[in-house]
Every structure is written in structure tokens, then in C-alpha cells.
Amino acid sequence: MSDLGCALSSVIACLWCASGCSAQRVGAHFAFFPPDPPTYSIGQDEGGNTKLRLHLRVGGKQERPHVRTHVKLIETINHQRIPVFSFRVPQPRCVMLFSHGNAMDCGIIFHYWVEMAHRLNCDIFAYDYTGYGASTGVPSEEDTYADILAVYDHLVTIGVSPKAELIVYGQSVGTGPSCHLAAHRPIAGLVLHSPMVTGIRVISNQDGVCAPASVFRSCDLFPNVRHIPKIAALTLIMHGTKDEVIDVAHAEHLLSKWPAAIKHEPYIVPGAGHDDVFETDPEEFYRRLLEFIHAATNNQSFTTTPPKAMTSPPIHPAKASDKLTRAF
């Protein structure tokens, strides 16, 4: 195993030299896989209103007319323009800021968020990272942080009270910007779905002198574990035991470091992989989320029984990251 660690470190060293000794470029090589071409486009109608066009056909979806959808372009502090998608319901019990996984954009997950807003009865705001979907620029760790901060600031401007009602939800690579935001801004709750300890440990979770996690620690991406001391929000961690992209050992390590006072009961799903934590048991998935929302927002006005499920197959982002080839 130590020989494998040395070999991986050698590969990363070669990429480091080829990239002009840029940690951001090396990280981008392993971390970011935006769909090409994007699965949606944004334009304007004759009245100058923003118009969304999805390029995917999704089977099994149901109409949820009470879920109002909208897309808005905002600018980040790095001068990139990113789309923010909103899925809003009457009298929401909370607001969720969702950072999606890799090898997908908001077009792929659009109908899943419609259903999620319905089942949880909450407003969902999602966005595409710089370089994904209709966003400008090239993906980087720094830009994901600027992206989520821009969405957070946008939510504050439209009247969201983060500490009272905002649930930050990160999936896979999205746990990186989610942890970063939770460490630097007040929020009500944090959901980490298939999280990583750090980015480089997704490539190799070994320890040792030659292991990438040791050799390249100073330029590691998404150091979620290092954010823990600064996070004050109640946190739910969910992970599948058969995850071949980010091993469940990552969740176990994070859980061992998370303070008990802000650690909600985790949802570890036997037999689930990287993309099917939801579909393994949708009813239990939503029940766990509702219990967490109840605890994080201290909202006594609702039960933890989800609304009626869809009668047709559920819409979800599963399989969207099959082409990750063990990246995150």
C-alpha cells in the first residue's frame, strides 16, 4: 500500500510541474467535471425576462404547480456570473441552500429539486459553480467558495434569516463549499451528503510519508475536517456503506471529530453507493431530513411525516456522477 501511495504522489508531482506549480490547476484536474455541453441554457424573452430551457427529457416526473420555479443570474466577488435556481412553496418551513455533486449541473437535477421542495415543504435555492452550466469562468476551489457566498448574500438581501431558517445542504464535492460557508457565516443547519474528509483523501485515503495526503497537505482542496472547529450549526451526515467514489470511512472520520453538541444522528445507509442514498429508501430519506429540519430550526409547527409520495418513479440525480472515475 505504501508503494501505491508513493506512485500516486509521483503522478500528482508530475501534474504539479506540468501545471506551472499551480495548486488550483492540479486540484481542478482531479476535482471538477462539468457536463459538456450543459444540460440547459438561459436566455431572454421579448420582454427581457430570463427564460430557462432544459435540454433533458426526464421520465416519471409529476407536475407540482404549487412549486414556483425561477432562475436569476448573480455576480460573485470573483466577477463570475452564476445562475441561482429557486423552488418556492407557500408557507415554507425552512430555506435550503443546495450545493450539488460533480459531473452534473442544475439542469440534470431540476425536477428532483421540484419534488424535494414539495416533499419537505421548503424553499430550495440551488446554483451552478463557476464553469458549470450557464456560469461563466473555469472551475476552481476558490470560485466555489465565492459562488456559495454570493448565493448566501443574495438570500439575505431577499429577507432570509440564515441563523433561524437556513439549511445548507452539500452533496459530494458540494460538501466543500458548504463546510466553508458554515465555518464563516451563521446558518441554522448543515447537511453533508456523501462528504469527504479532504479532497486529496478521495484520491488516496492512506497515511504515511509518501502518501498524497502527507506530501501535498499544504495544497489540499476542500479541507472539510479542518473547518469543524469553526462550525456552530447542527449537522447531519449521510453516507452509503458501499460508496466507491468517496468511501464511508470519510463520514466515519468526520463523525469522530464532530462535537457531540452539534452532531445530529447520522444516516448511514447499508448497501447504498455514491449516487443512491436517496433511492435506497426515499421515505426514510425524507423522514430523516424532516426530523433534522425540525431540530435545526426549532420549528414546532409541523410533523416529520412527508407529504404524499409520487406514484411514478422518483426524480433524483442518481447516476449523474457515474463518469467520475473515482473523482469526487
Summary of the structure (lengths in Angstrom):
residues: 328
radius of gyration: 19.2
end to end distance: 21.3
largest distance: 62.5
contacts: 1118
relative contact order: 0.15
helix: 39%
strand: 18%
